[in-house]
Amino acid sequence: MSKFYEKILENNKKWVEESLALDPNCFEDLAKGQNPPLLWIGCSDSRVPANEIIGAKPGEVFVHRNIANMVIHTDMNMLSVLDYAVNVLKVEHVIVCGHYGCGGIKAAMGNSSIGIIDNWIRHIKDVYRLNQKVLNRIQNEEERFNTFVELNVKEQVFDLAKTSIVQSAWKNGQTLSLHGWVYGLNSGFVTDLKVNISSNEDLDEVYQLIL
Ligand code: CO
């Protein structure tokens, strides 16, 4: 077995010991149930660990991750996570967290075929097309890349708001705020993009559901 594989099993034992030293009841308490106030939708990238970035303990954040933190309305996995978080756990915040240097976003700017993932990346290309006037005006490639990362996060926050799940929650008077963040791989800091949508009236009329 590889050294790395053995190391992670060993790490787990250490983590249990350290956690119990801090709070002898921590696992017993966690086993009783969860009540996280936050749903995190982030990128699968190994360098963007949800809990660590925001200092959240086990039980404090419900997490969904996929390539380039996408909110795709036919993605049953994302819909199930969102529905459970909003309607059962009653989270009060949903954060879509993208990150600079995202490989999925970079791939969407280019034309190379990578495989099956091309079909996932296509959704990101749609976001490029939606914003191409702004993006094509940016000469510096790095700057264009960074702006695309930010625009994609904003679009995903709007896509969240367009779901029947979020619109129903708002209609029922549930407290639910949506946020768009970008994480800096080289700084560790997040930036709040301040996408403020708190009712379906902030959406284009065609997306407003009568519930
Ligand atoms: Co990424």
Residues whose N, C-alpha, C, O or C-beta is under 5 A from the ligand:
A	BS01	CO	C43 D45 A68 C102 G103 G104
